[in-house]
Amino acid sequence: MKNYKIAVVNGDGIGHEIVPMGVEVLKAASAKFGFDLSITNYPFGAGYYQENGDFMAEGAMEELKGFDAILFGAVGLPAVDDTLPFKLFTNKVRTAFKQYVNYRPVKLLDGIASPLRTKTQADIDFVVIRENNEGEFVQNGRVMYGEEPYGFATDTSLFTRVGIEKIAHYSFQLARKRRNKVTNVTKSNTMINTLAYWDRVIEEVAAQYPDVEYRKMYIDAATANFVLHPEYFDVVLTTNMLGDILSDLGGAIMGSLGFGPSGNLNPEKTFPSMFEPIHGSAPDIAGKGIANPIGQIWSAAIMLEHLGEKEASDAIVSAINKTTAAGVLTTDAGGMSSTTDVAKSILSFI
């Protein structure tokens, strides 16, 4: 029997409520589909930082390297500088473990009415593939003379040929498993060096996939079309920052950011991948039992698919859809159910 080593990091805020629900669903799926999970919990996050001066323990990255995957909630607290969680936890893990693919499905669930009143499940079904290690979020910049009238600040984007090629090949190969369409979302008409280079390299890769329909779309047009014509999209390939923004818009057109899952993937599996919902730690509703666990549970399903347990992953996604179709929803999605109610419903369908 296969056994997968899973590191679990609740993080902060509602992470302490939704991640345990994800673990319960994973355990149910493993029992049904015949594999084992060895789960180790870690207390890392902004709360850990407040007590210990860092977001992770010394040597934690080396320890995490030995796991098959990481299930993560969300990180951040109001009392902690909000520039630190990305720098000291999220980006640190993504870059050290070469998780260069950020995979974010945008799919309308059963029984959910999108805020886009004329759009149905047939229209809202695509994946945002965000380059996850380079681009605008490399933190390659500085502030000089910040308190002076002549102070200034810089952030310099970084795009490499190898980085662009890797994310492009992943996107075109994914499209072959879906509906054979890739849309490159860019802003190369104004970012005439970095994103013009991004476009050029992607077009070179596109030529190697003549069976996949390729188009380029500027971010302003793509933002409008997410709302007006989501049916245009299948695989959306974009940069680190543009993908961060677009995938949240994708969550909104699904009906709630609470539904949105994601995977930070190392496709080669030379390092563990990390799976998390797209929303934040939401400390304003933490402890109230009303957080939506679906994005977390769906992220756990993506984790199982990445590990090769496709049948178990599909069963979880099916159970999520049966739950939403039955109207078992938290308040963010227009329901009255608790976090635990939603998780129990998903467990019952599994």
N, C-alpha and C positions, 0 to 999 in steps of 0.2 A: 504493500500500500504506500502510495506517495505521501510524503510529509513535507509541508512547506513551512519555513521559518518566517514568521511575520512579526515585525516590530510595530507596536501600536503607540502612537503619540496623540493623546487627547488634545494637547495644546492648551488653549485658554477659552474662557467664556462658555458658549454652548457646546464647544468641543467635548466637554466632560459629560454632556447628555447624549449627543448624537453618535459619538464614536463607539461607546459601549453597545448601542443599538446595532451598529454595523457589525460589530464583533459577534453579537448573538445571531445575526442573519448568516454570517460566514460559518459559524459552527453548525447551524441547521443545514446549510447547503453541503458542508463537508460530510456530515453524518448520512445525508441522503445519497450522495454521489460517490462515496467510497474513497475519500482521501483524508489525511490528517493535517491539522494545523498546530504548530508549536508557537504560541503567542507570548511575547515578552513586552511588557508595558514600560514606557519611559515617561518621566514627568516634565519633559522639556517644553519651553515656551517662555512667554513674558513673565508668568508667575515664577518660574524657575529663575529667571533673570533677576527678579526683585530680591530673591533670597540668596542667590549665589554669584551674581555679577556677570553671568553669561547665559545664553539661551540653551546651551547644552553643556553637559559635563565634559571635562577634559578626557580626551580619548574616545568620545562618543562616535565620531565619524568612522574611526577604525572598527569599532564594535558593530555599528550599523551595516558596514560593508559585508558582514557575514550573513545577512538576512536575504531572503528571496524577494521580499517586498516590504514597503512601509505603508501602513494605513494611518493617515494624518487627518486631524480635525481642522483647526484654524488657530492662528497665533495673533496675539495683540491684546493689550489692556489700556484703558484710558490713561493710567498713571505712568505708562512707559512710552518714551519717545517713539512715535510711529514710523520713524525712519529706520529703526533698529530691527524689527522682525524680519523684514526682507533680507537685510544685510547679514544678520547673524544666525538666521535659521533657514528660511525658505530658499533663498538664492544660494546659500552655502551648500545645501544638500543638492540642489539641482545641478550646480556646476561641478562639485566634487564627484558626483556619481554620473556625470555625463548624461543627464536626463534632458537631451536636446529636443525632445518632442513634448509639447504640451497638447494633450488630446482632450477636446471638450465637445461632446455631443450636444446638439441642439435638436430636440425631438419632442413634439407635443405628446403628452401622455394621454392614455385613455380617460375619457370623461372630463377632461380639462378644456375649458373654453379659453383660447388665447385672447389676450387683449386686442389682437388684430381680428376684428369682428368677422371679417369675411374669409379668414384663413382656417384650414382644417389640418388634420394630421398628414394628409397627402402633401400639403404645402410646406410644413415645418418639419424637416427631416434632413439635417446636414451636420457636418462636423467641422469645427474650427481647429485647424492645426497651426499652432503658434510656435515659432522658433523660440527655444526656451533658454539658450545659453549665451546668446550674442545680442546684437541689435542695440536698442536704446537703453537696455537695463544693465549694461555691464559695469556701471558705476565708475566710469573712466572720466573723472572730472575733479574739480576743486572749487573752493571759494577763496578769494583773495581780498583782503581789506574789506571784509564784509560790513563793518560799521562805518566805513568812510564814504563820503560822497562819490568817490571814484571806485568804490568796490565793485566786484564783478564775480560771476559764477559761470562755470562751464560744465557741460556733460557732453561727452563725445561718443556717438554711436560707433559700434565696431561690427563690421560684416566681413567674414572671410569666405573665400571660394569653397573651402571644404565644408564649412558650416551651412552655407546656402545649398550646396549640392545634397548634403545628407537629408535636410528637411524636405527638399523638393522630391528626392527619390521616394522618401517615406510617403509623401502625399500622393504621388502618382500611383504608387503601388496600392495604397489604400483605396484610391478611386476605382481601381480595377476590381476591387471586391464589392464596390457599391454601385454607382450609376455612371462611372466613367467620365466624370466632369471635375476639373480643378479650376478654381478661380483664385488667381493671385491678387490679393488686396495690397495695394502699394500707394505711395505718394511721390512717385519719381518725377513728376512734373515740377515739383518744388525742391525735393531732396535729390538734387541732380547728380550727386556723387554716390552716396551710399545706396539709395534705393534704385537709382538707374543701374548700378552694378548688380544689385539684388535681382532686378528684372532680367538683366542680360543673362545671368547664370541660370535662372529658372527657365528661361526660354531655351537655353541649350539643353537642359535636362528634358524639357517638354518634347523636344524633337526626338528623343529616344522612346517616347510613348505615343506613337501615332494613333493608337486606338483610343486614347483619352482626349476628350475635348478640353482645350485650354483657352482661357481668356484672362485678360488683365483688367482690373477694375480699380479705380482710385478710391481711397478710403471714404471720401465724402459721398460718392455715388453708392458705395457698398453699404454705408450706414443707412442711407435712404432706402435702399433695396431690401435690407433686412426687414424693414417695416412694411414696405409697399409690395415687394415681390420676393418673399423668402424662398419661394419655389425655384428661383433661379439657381440656388446653391446646392452643391453636393459636398465637395471637399473644399473648404476655404483655407488657403495657404497664406500666412501673413507673418509679420514680424512680432517681436516680443511685446512691444508696447501696443501696437495696433490690435494684436490678438487679445491682449488683456482687456481692452475696452470692448471690442466686438463681442467677445464671448459673454460678457455681462449683459450686453444688449440681447444676445441670444437667450440667456436665462430669463430676461424680462418677457420676451415674446413667447416663452414656454408657459408663462403665467406666474412664475416666482423664481427668484434667484435660489430659493431653497430647494428647487428641483435639480439644479445644475451640478453634474459630476465632472471630474477631470482626472486625468492621469499624467504624471510627469514621467515620461518613458525613456528608458535606455533600451532601445529595441534589440540591441545585441545581447542583452542580459549579462553583460560583463560586470555590471553593478546593479544593485536593487533599484527598482522604480518606486515612486511615491504617489499615493492616490489620495485625493482630497476633494471636498466639495468646492465650488467656485466662490462661495460666499465667505464672509469674514467671521470673526469670533462673536459678534453681536452681543457684547457684554450688557447691553440695555435690556435684553430679554433672558439673559442667563439665569438659571435656577427657577424659572417659572413653568417649566415643563411644556412649553408651547413651540419650541424650535422644530423646524421641519427636518426630519432625519433622512428624507428621500435622496437628496444630493449625496449624503455620506454613504448611504446603503448602495446607491447606484455606482458610486466610486469603488466600493468593495467588489461589486460585480465586474467592473472593468478590470480590477486587479486579478480576479480569477481568470478572466479571459486571457489576460497577458501571461498568466502562469500556465495556460494550456487547458484550463478546466472550463471549456466553452459551454458544456451542457449545464453545469452548475450556474454559470454566469447568466445564461439565457433564462434559467428558472427563476433567478432573483429578479431580473428585469420583467419577466411575465408576472410575478407576484406584485411588483410595484404597480404595474398597469392595472391589475385586478383590484388593487387597493384604491387607486385613484378613481377607477370606474365605479367602485362601490361608494364613493363620496367620503371615504375616510381620509380627511384632510386637516391640516393645521390651519391656524387663522390666516397666515400669509397667503394661503391658497383658497381662502373663502370658506374654510370649514370650521368645525368646533372641536376637533379631536386633539388629544395631547400627543406629545412626542412618542410616548409609550404606546398609545392606542394605534398609531400608524405602524410602528414597528411590529406590534403584535399581529396586526392584520397581514402584514407581509410574511411574517413567520407562519401564519396559519395557511396561507396560500402555497408556501413552499412545502 
